[in-house]
Amino acid sequence: MESERIIFNKYTSYYSDNYIKMYTNKEIQLLIFKKGFDEVKIKEWVSKMKNDNNRYVMVEKETNDFIGDINLIQTNDKTIELIICITPEKQNMHFGTEAIKYIKNYIFNNTNNETIELLVKNSNKRAIHCYENIGFIDDNKSKIENNIHMSIVK
């Protein structure tokens, strides 16, 4: 799969070092996890990804640089949960917006899914703004403290 500036590859261990670097970053951990993890735990988690067929690595077409990842989890027969992470070096370059727009269109045009949902920390204002601009709404379904559950319907 490809968008204008992004190639979406299935995850392979080739990207392990990129994942470890991204997910051990303290800023990333604050935006994504409830609590921080040390490098050992991140390495253990990344080593288990080899069987994750729902995870796509985002690579910049022009430079072949690692951008981040996007994970698509089928939660029921009509809904996909989207999880995205952009490495700090590629943030504020609109890769997240481009990736989510592409994936949204791909899901709604090529699958039977009718809803895409995601969870975002309420302190992550940039991500919330991005999701809202794409059409996601806060559906007030979050059961996790300090998180917002957002969704978009076909």
N, CA, C and O atoms as a GROMACS GRO file, in nm:
protein
  616
    1MET      N    1   0.085  -0.117   0.000
    1MET     CA    2   0.000   0.000   0.000
    1MET      C    3   0.090   0.124   0.000
    1MET      O    4   0.197   0.125   0.060
    2GLU      N    5   0.043   0.227  -0.068
    2GLU     CA    6   0.119   0.352  -0.076
    2GLU      C    7   0.026   0.472  -0.080
    2GLU      O    8  -0.078   0.470  -0.146
    3SER      N    9   0.065   0.576  -0.010
    3SER     CA   10  -0.002   0.705  -0.023
    3SER      C   11   0.095   0.796  -0.099
    3SER      O   12   0.192   0.748  -0.158
    4GLU      N   13   0.071   0.924  -0.098
    4GLU     CA   14   0.156   1.016  -0.174
    4GLU      C   15   0.303   1.010  -0.131
    4GLU      O   16   0.392   1.005  -0.216
    5ARG      N   17   0.327   1.011   0.001
    5ARG     CA   18   0.465   1.014   0.050
    5ARG      C   19   0.505   0.894   0.134
    5ARG      O   20   0.619   0.886   0.181
    6ILE      N   21   0.412   0.800   0.154
    6ILE     CA   22   0.434   0.690   0.249
    6ILE      C   23   0.416   0.555   0.182
    6ILE      O   24   0.322   0.534   0.105
    7ILE      N   25   0.507   0.464   0.213
    7ILE     CA   26   0.491   0.323   0.178
    7ILE      C   27   0.455   0.250   0.308
    7ILE      O   28   0.520   0.269   0.411
    8PHE      N   29   0.352   0.168   0.302
    8PHE     CA   30   0.308   0.089   0.417
    8PHE      C   31   0.355  -0.055   0.394
    8PHE      O   32   0.304  -0.125   0.306
    9ASN      N   33   0.451  -0.099   0.475
    9ASN     CA   34   0.504  -0.235   0.466
    9ASN      C   35   0.454  -0.316   0.584
    9ASN      O   36   0.433  -0.262   0.693
   10LYS      N   37   0.436  -0.445   0.564
   10LYS     CA   38   0.409  -0.533   0.678
   10LYS      C   39   0.532  -0.532   0.768
   10LYS      O   40   0.645  -0.522   0.720
   11TYR      N   41   0.508  -0.543   0.898
   11TYR     CA   42   0.619  -0.543   0.992
   11TYR      C   43   0.707  -0.667   0.970
   11TYR      O   44   0.656  -0.777   0.951
   12THR      N   45   0.838  -0.646   0.972
   12THR     CA   46   0.935  -0.756   0.978
   12THR      C   47   1.042  -0.715   1.080
   12THR      O   48   1.050  -0.599   1.120
   13SER      N   49   1.122  -0.810   1.120
   13SER     CA   50   1.226  -0.782   1.220
   13SER      C   51   1.331  -0.684   1.168
   13SER      O   52   1.409  -0.630   1.246
   14TYR      N   53   1.333  -0.660   1.039
   14TYR     CA   54   1.423  -0.560   0.981
   14TYR      C   55   1.405  -0.425   1.050
   14TYR      O   56   1.500  -0.348   1.063
   15TYR      N   57   1.282  -0.396   1.094
   15TYR     CA   58   1.250  -0.267   1.154
   15TYR      C   59   1.263  -0.266   1.307
   15TYR      O   60   1.232  -0.166   1.370
   16SER      N   61   1.309  -0.374   1.366
   16SER     CA   62   1.314  -0.385   1.513
   16SER      C   63   1.388  -0.270   1.579
   16SER      O   64   1.338  -0.213   1.677
   17ASP      N   65   1.505  -0.235   1.529
   17ASP     CA   66   1.583  -0.127   1.591
   17ASP      C   67   1.508   0.006   1.586
   17ASP      O   68   1.515   0.085   1.680
   18ASN      N   69   1.436   0.031   1.475
   18ASN     CA   70   1.357   0.153   1.465
   18ASN      C   71   1.246   0.155   1.570
   18ASN      O   72   1.220   0.258   1.632
   19TYR      N   73   1.182   0.041   1.589
   19TYR     CA   74   1.075   0.031   1.689
   19TYR      C   75   1.129   0.053   1.829
   19TYR      O   76   1.071   0.128   1.908
   20ILE      N   77   1.240  -0.010   1.859
   20ILE     CA   78   1.298   0.004   1.993
   20ILE      C   79   1.334   0.149   2.019
   20ILE      O   80   1.306   0.202   2.127
   21LYS      N   81   1.396   0.213   1.923
   21LYS     CA   82   1.432   0.355   1.939
   21LYS      C   83   1.306   0.440   1.959
   21LYS      O   84   1.303   0.526   2.047
   22MET      N   85   1.203   0.418   1.877
   22MET     CA   86   1.081   0.498   1.886
   22MET      C   87   1.010   0.477   2.019
   22MET      O   88   0.972   0.574   2.085
   23TYR      N   89   0.991   0.352   2.058
   23TYR     CA   90   0.912   0.324   2.177
   23TYR      C   91   0.987   0.340   2.308
   23TYR      O   92   0.925   0.342   2.414
   24THR      N   93   1.120   0.351   2.305
   24THR     CA   94   1.193   0.382   2.429
   24THR      C   95   1.204   0.533   2.449
   24THR      O   96   1.248   0.578   2.555
   25ASN      N   97   1.164   0.611   2.351
   25ASN     CA   98   1.164   0.757   2.362
   25ASN      C   99   1.063   0.799   2.469
   25ASN      O  100   0.946   0.759   2.464
   26LYS      N  101   1.107   0.878   2.565
   26LYS     CA  102   1.020   0.918   2.678
   26LYS      C  103   0.899   0.998   2.633
   26LYS      O  104   0.790   0.981   2.689
   27GLU      N  105   0.915   1.086   2.533
   27GLU     CA  106   0.801   1.164   2.482
   27GLU      C  107   0.695   1.071   2.423
   27GLU      O  108   0.576   1.089   2.448
   28ILE      N  109   0.738   0.973   2.346
   28ILE     CA  110   0.645   0.877   2.286
   28ILE      C  111   0.574   0.799   2.396
   28ILE      O  112   0.453   0.780   2.392
   29GLN      N  113   0.650   0.754   2.494
   29GLN     CA  114   0.588   0.677   2.603
   29GLN      C  115   0.482   0.758   2.676
   29GLN      O  116   0.377   0.704   2.711
   30LEU      N  117   0.508   0.886   2.699
   30LEU     CA  118   0.409   0.971   2.766
   30LEU      C  119   0.281   0.985   2.684
   30LEU      O  120   0.172   0.997   2.740
   31LEU      N  121   0.295   0.984   2.552
   31LEU     CA  122   0.179   1.001   2.465
   31LEU      C  123   0.099   0.873   2.444
   31LEU      O  124  -0.019   0.878   2.409
   32ILE      N  125   0.162   0.759   2.465
   32ILE     CA  126   0.097   0.633   2.429
   32ILE      C  127   0.064   0.544   2.548
   32ILE      O  128  -0.047   0.490   2.556
   33PHE      N  129   0.157   0.527   2.640
   33PHE     CA  130   0.140   0.429   2.746
   33PHE      C  131   0.093   0.492   2.876
   33PHE      O  132   0.112   0.612   2.900
   34LYS      N  133   0.030   0.410   2.960
   34LYS     CA  134  -0.009   0.454   3.093
   34LYS      C  135   0.114   0.477   3.180
   34LYS      O  136   0.120   0.573   3.257
   35LYS      N  137   0.212   0.388   3.166
   35LYS     CA  138   0.335   0.399   3.242
   35LYS      C  139   0.451   0.375   3.147
   35LYS      O  140   0.433   0.319   3.039
   36GLY      N  141   0.568   0.416   3.185
   36GLY     CA  142   0.686   0.398   3.102
   36GLY      C  143   0.739   0.256   3.108
   36GLY      O  144   0.715   0.182   3.204
   37PHE      N  145   0.813   0.220   3.005
   37PHE     CA  146   0.877   0.089   3.000
   37PHE      C  147   1.024   0.108   2.973
   37PHE      O  148   1.064   0.200   2.901
   38ASP      N  149   1.106   0.019   3.031
   38ASP     CA  150   1.249   0.028   3.005
   38ASP      C  151   1.281  -0.043   2.873
   38ASP      O  152   1.196  -0.108   2.813
   39GLU      N  153   1.404  -0.029   2.830
   39GLU     CA  154   1.445  -0.083   2.701
   39GLU      C  155   1.431  -0.235   2.695
   39GLU      O  156   1.399  -0.290   2.589
   40VAL      N  157   1.453  -0.303   2.806
   40VAL     CA  158   1.441  -0.450   2.808
   40VAL      C  159   1.297  -0.491   2.776
   40VAL      O  160   1.275  -0.580   2.695
   41LYS      N  161   1.201  -0.426   2.840
   41LYS     CA  162   1.059  -0.458   2.816
   41LYS      C  163   1.019  -0.424   2.673
   41LYS      O  164   0.945  -0.500   2.610
   42ILE      N  165   1.067  -0.312   2.621
   42ILE     CA  166   1.036  -0.274   2.483
   42ILE      C  167   1.095  -0.378   2.387
   42ILE      O  168   1.028  -0.418   2.292
   43LYS      N  169   1.218  -0.423   2.411
   43LYS     CA  170   1.280  -0.524   2.324
   43LYS      C  171   1.200  -0.655   2.327
   43LYS      O  172   1.181  -0.718   2.224
   44GLU      N  173   1.154  -0.694   2.446
   44GLU     CA  174   1.073  -0.816   2.458
   44GLU      C  175   0.944  -0.802   2.376
   44GLU      O  176   0.906  -0.893   2.304
   45TRP      N  177   0.880  -0.687   2.389
   45TRP     CA  178   0.755  -0.660   2.318
   45TRP      C  179   0.779  -0.662   2.166
   45TRP      O  180   0.703  -0.724   2.092
   46VAL      N  181   0.884  -0.594   2.121
   46VAL     CA  182   0.914  -0.588   1.978
   46VAL      C  183   0.947  -0.728   1.925
   46VAL      O  184   0.910  -0.761   1.812
   47SER      N  185   1.017  -0.810   2.003
   47SER     CA  186   1.051  -0.944   1.955
   47SER      C  187   0.927  -1.030   1.932
   47SER      O  188   0.932  -1.126   1.855
   48LYS      N  189   0.817  -0.997   1.997
   48LYS     CA  190   0.692  -1.073   1.980
   48LYS      C  191   0.610  -1.024   1.861
   48LYS      O  192   0.509  -1.085   1.826
   49MET      N  193   0.651  -0.916   1.798
   49MET     CA  194   0.574  -0.857   1.688
   49MET      C  195   0.582  -0.938   1.560
   49MET      O  196   0.501  -0.917   1.469
   50LYS      N  197   0.675  -1.028   1.549
   50LYS     CA  198   0.696  -1.098   1.422
   50LYS      C  199   0.570  -1.170   1.372
   50LYS      O  200   0.558  -1.196   1.253
   51ASN      N  201   0.479  -1.201   1.461
   51ASN     CA  202   0.355  -1.268   1.422
   51ASN      C  203   0.236  -1.173   1.413
   51ASN      O  204   0.121  -1.217   1.403
   52ASP      N  205   0.262  -1.044   1.418
   52ASP     CA  206   0.154  -0.945   1.417
   52ASP      C  207   0.124  -0.904   1.272
   52ASP      O  208   0.192  -0.820   1.215
   53ASN      N  209   0.021  -0.965   1.215
   53ASN     CA  210  -0.016  -0.935   1.076
   53ASN      C  211  -0.098  -0.808   1.061
   53ASN      O  212  -0.132  -0.770   0.949
   54ASN      N  213  -0.130  -0.744   1.171
   54ASN     CA  214  -0.211  -0.621   1.167
   54ASN      C  215  -0.126  -0.495   1.168
   54ASN      O  216  -0.180  -0.385   1.158
   55ARG      N  217   0.004  -0.509   1.178
   55ARG     CA  218   0.093  -0.396   1.198
   55ARG      C  219   0.163  -0.361   1.067
   55ARG      O  220   0.220  -0.446   0.999
   56TYR      N  221   0.158  -0.232   1.034
   56TYR     CA  222   0.225  -0.181   0.914
   56TYR      C  223   0.331  -0.079   0.954
   56TYR      O  224   0.308   0.006   1.040
   57VAL      N  225   0.445  -0.089   0.891
   57VAL     CA  226   0.553   0.006   0.909
   57VAL      C  227   0.534   0.114   0.803
   57VAL      O  228   0.507   0.085   0.687
   58MET      N  229   0.549   0.239   0.846
   58MET     CA  230   0.540   0.350   0.750
   58MET      C  231   0.682   0.397   0.719
   58MET      O  232   0.761   0.426   0.808
   59VAL      N  233   0.712   0.403   0.589
   59VAL     CA  234   0.843   0.443   0.541
   59VAL      C  235   0.824   0.558   0.443
   59VAL      O  236   0.736   0.552   0.357
   60GLU      N  237   0.907   0.661   0.455
   60GLU     CA  238   0.900   0.774   0.365
   60GLU      C  239   0.951   0.733   0.227
   60GLU      O  240   1.063   0.683   0.215
   61LYS      N  241   0.870   0.754   0.124
   61LYS     CA  242   0.908   0.714  -0.012
   61LYS      C  243   1.038   0.780  -0.057
   61LYS      O  244   1.126   0.712  -0.109
   62GLU      N  245   1.050   0.908  -0.037
   62GLU     CA  246   1.163   0.984  -0.090
   62GLU      C  247   1.296   0.944  -0.028
   62GLU      O  248   1.397   0.937  -0.097
   63THR      N  249   1.297   0.918   0.101
   63THR     CA  250   1.423   0.894   0.173
   63THR      C  251   1.440   0.750   0.223
   63THR      O  252   1.550   0.710   0.261
   64ASN      N  253   1.332   0.674   0.224
   64ASN     CA  254   1.327   0.540   0.281
   64ASN      C  255   1.346   0.544   0.433
   64ASN      O  256   1.380   0.442   0.494
   65ASP      N  257   1.323   0.660   0.494
   65ASP     CA  258   1.332   0.675   0.639
   65ASP      C  259   1.211   0.613   0.707
   65ASP      O  260   1.099   0.617   0.654
   66PHE      N  261   1.234   0.557   0.824
   66PHE     CA  262   1.127   0.505   0.910
   66PHE      C  263   1.045   0.622   0.962
   66PHE      O  264   1.101   0.718   1.017
   67ILE      N  265   0.914   0.615   0.947
   67ILE     CA  266   0.822   0.720   0.995
   67ILE      C  267   0.756   0.676   1.125
   67ILE      O  268   0.742   0.756   1.218
   68GLY      N  269   0.715   0.551   1.131
   68GLY     CA  270   0.642   0.502   1.247
   68GLY      C  271   0.564   0.378   1.210
   68GLY      O  272   0.599   0.306   1.116
   69ASP      N  273   0.458   0.352   1.285
   69ASP     CA  274   0.377   0.236   1.254
   69ASP      C  275   0.229   0.264   1.272
   69ASP      O  276   0.188   0.360   1.337
   70ILE      N  277   0.152   0.178   1.211
   70ILE     CA  278   0.007   0.184   1.222
   70ILE      C  279  -0.042   0.042   1.242
   70ILE      O  280  -0.002  -0.050   1.170
   71ASN      N  281  -0.128   0.024   1.339
   71ASN     CA  282  -0.178  -0.108   1.373
   71ASN      C  283  -0.329  -0.107   1.354
   71ASN      O  284  -0.397  -0.017   1.403
   72LEU      N  285  -0.382  -0.206   1.285
   72LEU     CA  286  -0.525  -0.216   1.256
   72LEU      C  287  -0.577  -0.345   1.318
   72LEU      O  288  -0.539  -0.454   1.276
   73ILE      N  289  -0.664  -0.331   1.417
   73ILE     CA  290  -0.714  -0.446   1.490
   73ILE      C  291  -0.864  -0.460   1.465
   73ILE      O  292  -0.941  -0.369   1.496
   74GLN      N  293  -0.904  -0.573   1.411
   74GLN     CA  294  -1.046  -0.600   1.388
   74GLN      C  295  -1.111  -0.629   1.523
   74GLN      O  296  -1.082  -0.731   1.585
   75THR      N  297  -1.200  -0.540   1.569
   75THR     CA  298  -1.261  -0.558   1.701
   75THR      C  299  -1.396  -0.630   1.694
   75THR      O  300  -1.436  -0.697   1.789
   76ASN      N  301  -1.465  -0.615   1.583
   76ASN     CA  302  -1.584  -0.695   1.554
   76ASN      C  303  -1.601  -0.699   1.403
   76ASN      O  304  -1.513  -0.651   1.330
   77ASP      N  305  -1.709  -0.754   1.354
   77ASP     CA  306  -1.719  -0.775   1.210
   77ASP      C  307  -1.732  -0.647   1.128
   77ASP      O  308  -1.721  -0.653   1.005
   78LYS      N  309  -1.754  -0.532   1.190
   78LYS     CA  310  -1.769  -0.406   1.116
   78LYS      C  311  -1.682  -0.293   1.168
   78LYS      O  312  -1.693  -0.180   1.120
   79THR      N  313  -1.595  -0.322   1.265
   79THR     CA  314  -1.517  -0.216   1.329
   79THR      C  315  -1.369  -0.252   1.337
   79THR      O  316  -1.332  -0.365   1.370
   80ILE      N  317  -1.286  -0.154   1.305
   80ILE     CA  318  -1.141  -0.166   1.317
   80ILE      C  319  -1.091  -0.062   1.415
   80ILE      O  320  -1.132   0.054   1.410
   81GLU      N  321  -1.002  -0.103   1.505
   81GLU     CA  322  -0.935  -0.009   1.594
   81GLU      C  323  -0.801   0.029   1.530
   81GLU      O  324  -0.726  -0.057   1.486
   82LEU      N  325  -0.775   0.157   1.526
   82LEU     CA  326  -0.653   0.210   1.466
   82LEU      C  327  -0.560   0.259   1.577
   82LEU      O  328  -0.602   0.331   1.668
   83ILE      N  329  -0.434   0.220   1.568
   83ILE     CA  330  -0.331   0.267   1.660
   83ILE      C  331  -0.216   0.317   1.573
   83ILE      O  332  -0.169   0.245   1.485
   84ILE      N  333  -0.171   0.438   1.598
   84ILE     CA  334  -0.064   0.496   1.516
   84ILE      C  335   0.041   0.558   1.606
   84ILE      O  336   0.010   0.613   1.712
   85CYS      N  337   0.166   0.550   1.562
   85CYS     CA  338   0.276   0.614   1.633
   85CYS      C  339   0.373   0.668   1.529
   85CYS      O  340   0.414   0.597   1.437
   86ILE      N  341   0.410   0.793   1.544
   86ILE     CA  342   0.506   0.858   1.455
   86ILE      C  343   0.633   0.887   1.535
   86ILE      O  344   0.626   0.944   1.644
   87THR      N  345   0.747   0.847   1.481
   87THR     CA  346   0.873   0.872   1.550
   87THR      C  347   0.896   1.023   1.564
   87THR      O  348   0.857   1.099   1.475
   88PRO      N  349   0.957   1.067   1.673
   88PRO     CA  350   0.974   1.212   1.696
   88PRO      C  351   1.040   1.286   1.579
   88PRO      O  352   1.006   1.402   1.553
   89GLU      N  353   1.131   1.221   1.510
   89GLU     CA  354   1.201   1.288   1.398
   89GLU      C  355   1.108   1.318   1.281
   89GLU      O  356   1.141   1.402   1.196
   90LYS      N  357   0.993   1.252   1.275
   90LYS     CA  358   0.901   1.271   1.162
   90LYS      C  359   0.769   1.336   1.204
   90LYS      O  360   0.676   1.347   1.123
   91GLN      N  361   0.761   1.379   1.329
   91GLN     CA  362   0.640   1.448   1.373
   91GLN      C  363   0.637   1.591   1.317
   91GLN      O  364   0.740   1.646   1.280
   92ASN      N  365   0.519   1.648   1.313
   92ASN     CA  366   0.495   1.784   1.262
   92ASN      C  367   0.526   1.797   1.113
   92ASN      O  368   0.555   1.906   1.065
   93MET      N  369   0.521   1.686   1.041
   93MET     CA  370   0.544   1.687   0.896
   93MET      C  371   0.419   1.637   0.822
   93MET      O  372   0.423   1.616   0.701
   94HIS      N  373   0.311   1.619   0.896
   94HIS     CA  374   0.180   1.576   0.843
   94HIS      C  375   0.178   1.433   0.792
   94HIS      O  376   0.088   1.396   0.716
   95PHE      N  377   0.274   1.351   0.834
   95PHE     CA  378   0.272   1.210   0.797
   95PHE      C  379   0.155   1.138   0.864
   95PHE      O  380   0.092   1.052   0.803
   96GLY      N  381   0.126   1.172   0.989
   96GLY     CA  382   0.014   1.109   1.059
   96GLY      C  383  -0.117   1.136   0.990
   96GLY      O  384  -0.197   1.044   0.971
   97THR      N  385  -0.141   1.260   0.952
   97THR     CA  386  -0.264   1.296   0.881
   97THR      C  387  -0.273   1.220   0.750
   97THR      O  388  -0.377   1.162   0.718
   98GLU      N  389  -0.165   1.220   0.674
   98GLU     CA  390  -0.164   1.150   0.545
   98GLU      C  391  -0.191   1.000   0.564
   98GLU      O  392  -0.270   0.941   0.490
   99ALA      N  393  -0.126   0.940   0.662
   99ALA     CA  394  -0.143   0.797   0.686
   99ALA      C  395  -0.286   0.764   0.726
   99ALA      O  396  -0.345   0.669   0.673
  100ILE      N  397  -0.343   0.839   0.817
  100ILE     CA  398  -0.478   0.810   0.864
  100ILE      C  399  -0.581   0.831   0.753
  100ILE      O  400  -0.673   0.751   0.738
  101LYS      N  401  -0.566   0.938   0.675
  101LYS     CA  402  -0.658   0.959   0.563
  101LYS      C  403  -0.650   0.843   0.464
  101LYS      O  404  -0.753   0.793   0.418
  102TYR      N  405  -0.528   0.801   0.432
  102TYR     CA  406  -0.512   0.690   0.339
  102TYR      C  407  -0.574   0.562   0.394
  102TYR      O  408  -0.650   0.495   0.324
  103ILE      N  409  -0.543   0.529   0.518
  103ILE     CA  410  -0.594   0.406   0.579
  103ILE      C  411  -0.746   0.412   0.591
  103ILE      O  412  -0.814   0.313   0.566
  104LYS      N  413  -0.800   0.527   0.629
  104LYS     CA  414  -0.946   0.543   0.639
  104LYS      C  415  -1.011   0.513   0.504
  104LYS      O  416  -1.106   0.435   0.496
  105ASN      N  417  -0.960   0.575   0.398
  105ASN     CA  418  -1.017   0.553   0.265
  105ASN      C  419  -1.000   0.408   0.222
  105ASN      O  420  -1.090   0.349   0.162
  106TYR      N  421  -0.884   0.350   0.251
  106TYR     CA  422  -0.860   0.211   0.215
  106TYR      C  423  -0.961   0.119   0.286
  106TYR      O  424  -1.022   0.033   0.222
  107ILE      N  425  -0.978   0.138   0.415
  107ILE     CA  426  -1.070   0.053   0.493
  107ILE      C  427  -1.213   0.068   0.442
  107ILE      O  428  -1.281  -0.032   0.418
  108PHE      N  429  -1.259   0.192   0.424
  108PHE     CA  430  -1.398   0.213   0.385
  108PHE      C  431  -1.425   0.173   0.240
  108PHE      O  432  -1.538   0.141   0.205
  109ASN      N  433  -1.323   0.175   0.155
  109ASN     CA  434  -1.344   0.141   0.014
  109ASN      C  435  -1.310  -0.003  -0.021
  109ASN      O  436  -1.350  -0.052  -0.128
  110ASN      N  437  -1.238  -0.073   0.066
  110ASN     CA  438  -1.191  -0.208   0.031
  110ASN      C  439  -1.230  -0.317   0.130
  110ASN      O  440  -1.195  -0.434   0.111
  111THR      N  441  -1.301  -0.281   0.235
  111THR     CA  442  -1.342  -0.382   0.333
  111THR      C  443  -1.490  -0.358   0.367
  111THR      O  444  -1.550  -0.260   0.322
  112ASN      N  445  -1.546  -0.447   0.446
  112ASN     CA  446  -1.685  -0.434   0.490
  112ASN      C  447  -1.697  -0.354   0.619
  112ASN      O  448  -1.807  -0.342   0.674
  113ASN      N  449  -1.587  -0.301   0.668
  113ASN     CA  450  -1.590  -0.226   0.794
  113ASN      C  451  -1.664  -0.094   0.775
  113ASN      O  452  -1.653  -0.027   0.673
  114GLU      N  453  -1.740  -0.059   0.878
  114GLU     CA  454  -1.819   0.064   0.874
  114GLU      C  455  -1.773   0.167   0.976
  114GLU      O  456  -1.814   0.283   0.969
  115THR      N  457  -1.688   0.125   1.070
  115THR     CA  458  -1.642   0.216   1.176
  115THR      C  459  -1.494   0.195   1.200
  115THR      O  460  -1.444   0.082   1.201
  116ILE      N  461  -1.423   0.307   1.221
  116ILE     CA  462  -1.284   0.303   1.265
  116ILE      C  463  -1.283   0.377   1.398
  116ILE      O  464  -1.338   0.486   1.410
  117GLU      N  465  -1.220   0.317   1.497
  117GLU     CA  466  -1.213   0.381   1.628
  117GLU      C  467  -1.069   0.384   1.676
  117GLU      O  468  -0.984   0.308   1.630
  118LEU      N  469  -1.044   0.474   1.771
  118LEU     CA  470  -0.911   0.487   1.828
  118LEU      C  471  -0.922   0.544   1.967
  118LEU      O  472  -1.025   0.598   2.006
  119LEU      N  473  -0.815   0.531   2.039
  119LEU     CA  474  -0.805   0.584   2.175
  119LEU      C  475  -0.686   0.679   2.177
  119LEU      O  476  -0.580   0.646   2.125
  120VAL      N  477  -0.704   0.796   2.236
  120VAL     CA  478  -0.596   0.895   2.242
  120VAL      C  479  -0.597   0.959   2.381
  120VAL      O  480  -0.703   0.984   2.439
  121LYS      N  481  -0.479   0.984   2.433
  121LYS     CA  482  -0.471   1.053   2.562
  121LYS      C  483  -0.525   1.194   2.545
  121LYS      O  484  -0.497   1.261   2.446
  122ASN      N  485  -0.603   1.239   2.643
  122ASN     CA  486  -0.662   1.372   2.631
  122ASN      C  487  -0.558   1.484   2.638
  122ASN      O  488  -0.589   1.599   2.607
  123SER      N  489  -0.436   1.452   2.677
  123SER     CA  490  -0.329   1.551   2.678
  123SER      C  491  -0.260   1.564   2.542
  123SER      O  492  -0.179   1.655   2.522
  124ASN      N  493  -0.289   1.474   2.449
  124ASN     CA  494  -0.225   1.473   2.318
  124ASN      C  495  -0.306   1.561   2.220
  124ASN      O  496  -0.373   1.511   2.130
  125LYS      N  497  -0.298   1.690   2.242
  125LYS     CA  498  -0.380   1.787   2.167
  125LYS      C  499  -0.352   1.784   2.016
  125LYS      O  500  -0.444   1.798   1.937
  126ARG      N  501  -0.226   1.766   1.977
  126ARG     CA  502  -0.194   1.761   1.833
  126ARG      C  503  -0.264   1.644   1.766
  126ARG      O  504  -0.322   1.660   1.658
  127ALA      N  505  -0.261   1.528   1.829
  127ALA     CA  506  -0.326   1.410   1.770
  127ALA      C  507  -0.477   1.430   1.766
  127ALA      O  508  -0.540   1.398   1.665
  128ILE      N  509  -0.535   1.481   1.873
  128ILE     CA  510  -0.680   1.504   1.876
  128ILE      C  511  -0.720   1.598   1.764
  128ILE      O  512  -0.818   1.573   1.693
  129HIS      N  513  -0.646   1.705   1.746
  129HIS     CA  514  -0.674   1.802   1.640
  129HIS      C  515  -0.666   1.734   1.502
  129HIS      O  516  -0.752   1.755   1.417
  130CYS      N  517  -0.564   1.653   1.482
  130CYS     CA  518  -0.547   1.578   1.357
  130CYS      C  519  -0.668   1.488   1.333
  130CYS      O  520  -0.725   1.489   1.224
  131TYR      N  521  -0.706   1.409   1.433
  131TYR     CA  522  -0.819   1.316   1.418
  131TYR      C  523  -0.948   1.392   1.388
  131TYR      O  524  -1.026   1.350   1.302
  132GLU      N  525  -0.970   1.502   1.458
  132GLU     CA  526  -1.092   1.580   1.434
  132GLU      C  527  -1.096   1.636   1.292
  132GLU      O  528  -1.201   1.636   1.228
  133ASN      N  529  -0.982   1.682   1.242
  133ASN     CA  530  -0.976   1.735   1.105
  133ASN      C  531  -1.008   1.628   1.001
  133ASN      O  532  -1.056   1.659   0.892
  134ILE      N  533  -0.980   1.504   1.032
  134ILE     CA  534  -1.010   1.394   0.941
  134ILE      C  535  -1.156   1.352   0.950
  134ILE      O  536  -1.210   1.292   0.857
  135GLY      N  537  -1.220   1.384   1.062
  135GLY     CA  538  -1.362   1.352   1.079
  135GLY      C  539  -1.395   1.264   1.197
  135GLY      O  540  -1.511   1.229   1.217
  136PHE      N  541  -1.294   1.226   1.276
  136PHE     CA  542  -1.320   1.148   1.397
  136PHE      C  543  -1.389   1.237   1.500
  136PHE      O  544  -1.363   1.357   1.508
  137ILE      N  545  -1.477   1.177   1.577
  137ILE     CA  546  -1.546   1.252   1.683
  137ILE      C  547  -1.526   1.180   1.817
  137ILE      O  548  -1.509   1.059   1.822
  138ASP      N  549  -1.527   1.258   1.923
  138ASP     CA  550  -1.522   1.203   2.059
  138ASP      C  551  -1.660   1.144   2.085
  138ASP      O  552  -1.758   1.217   2.095
  139ASP      N  553  -1.666   1.013   2.096
  139ASP     CA  554  -1.796   0.947   2.113
  139ASP      C  555  -1.828   0.916   2.259
  139ASP      O  556  -1.923   0.844   2.288
  140ASN      N  557  -1.747   0.969   2.351
  140ASN     CA  558  -1.770   0.955   2.496
  140ASN      C  559  -1.779   0.810   2.542
  140ASN      O  560  -1.852   0.779   2.636
  141LYS      N  561  -1.705   0.720   2.477
  141LYS     CA  562  -1.708   0.578   2.514
  141LYS      C  563  -1.584   0.535   2.593
  141LYS      O  564  -1.574   0.419   2.632
  142SER      N  565  -1.492   0.626   2.618
  142SER     CA  566  -1.369   0.586   2.684
  142SER      C  567  -1.396   0.542   2.827
  142SER      O  568  -1.461   0.612   2.904
  143LYS      N  569  -1.343   0.426   2.859
  143LYS     CA  570  -1.354   0.374   2.995
  143LYS      C  571  -1.218   0.381   3.066
  143LYS      O  572  -1.203   0.334   3.178
  144ILE      N  573  -1.121   0.441   2.997
  144ILE     CA  574  -0.987   0.452   3.053
  144ILE      C  575  -0.963   0.597   3.091
  144ILE      O  576  -0.979   0.687   3.009
  145GLU      N  577  -0.924   0.619   3.214
  145GLU     CA  578  -0.900   0.754   3.266
  145GLU      C  579  -0.798   0.828   3.180
  145GLU      O  580  -0.697   0.772   3.138
  146ASN      N  581  -0.826   0.956   3.155
  146ASN     CA  582  -0.739   1.046   3.080
  146ASN      C  583  -0.727   1.011   2.932
  146ASN      O  584  -0.632   1.053   2.866
  147ASN      N  585  -0.822   0.934   2.879
  147ASN     CA  586  -0.822   0.898   2.738
  147ASN      C  587  -0.954   0.939   2.673
  147ASN      O  588  -1.058   0.948   2.740
  148ILE      N  589  -0.948   0.961   2.546
  148ILE     CA  590  -1.066   0.994   2.467
  148ILE      C  591  -1.083   0.882   2.365
  148ILE      O  592  -0.987   0.843   2.298
  149HIS      N  593  -1.204   0.832   2.353
  149HIS     CA  594  -1.237   0.731   2.252
  149HIS      C  595  -1.299   0.808   2.135
  149HIS      O  596  -1.397   0.880   2.151
  150MET      N  597  -1.240   0.791   2.017
  150MET     CA  598  -1.289   0.862   1.899
  150MET      C  599  -1.324   0.760   1.792
  150MET      O  600  -1.268   0.650   1.787
  151SER      N  601  -1.418   0.800   1.706
  151SER     CA  602  -1.456   0.708   1.598
  151SER      C  603  -1.500   0.789   1.477
  151SER      O  604  -1.534   0.907   1.485
  152ILE      N  605  -1.498   0.720   1.363
  152ILE     CA  606  -1.549   0.775   1.239
  152ILE      C  607  -1.628   0.664   1.172
  152ILE      O  608  -1.586   0.548   1.172
  153VAL      N  609  -1.742   0.701   1.115
  153VAL     CA  610  -1.830   0.604   1.054
  153VAL      C  611  -1.833   0.627   0.904
  153VAL      O  612  -1.830   0.741   0.858
  154LYS      N  613  -1.838   0.521   0.830
  154LYS     CA  614  -1.840   0.524   0.684
  154LYS      C  615  -1.952   0.611   0.632
  154LYS      O  616  -1.969   0.625   0.511
   0.00000   0.00000   0.00000
